[in-house]
Amino acid sequence: MMRAIILYLGLFFILLGATSADTGNERFLLPTTKMYLEACREKALSLHPGRIDRVEFLTGKHHDSVMRYEISVNYTPAWLLVCDLASGNIFSTQQLLIEPMELKSNLSVNAD
């Protein structure tokens, strides 16, 4: 009889632990090399407001993780930013220069 009570109590606590783990209230931590994932995105948009069109996750030689964001303004790619996920600092900003379609058509060479 005592063994049955202990067995039932054990099963009860096992099931209680399983249901409390599935509540969704836990907070999972990212690795230290990816701590500033959301902060990088916010900094990129604060430096150059627009729409993020492309996001690339890159790793370097020393296993450092960076995110590269391509931000467009008025549906035209305008900025390329690279952010360090370990520190949250944007260390590279490049403006993309794209010629309008009219200019490209005027620059074509005629083969006569």
Buried (B, 14 or more C-beta within 10 A) or exposed (E): EEEEEEEEEEEEEEEEEEEEEEEEEEEEEEEEBBBBBEBBBEBBBEBBEBEBEEEEEEEEEEEEBBBBBBBBEEEEBBBBBBBBBBEBEBEEBEEEEEEEEEEEEEEEEEEE
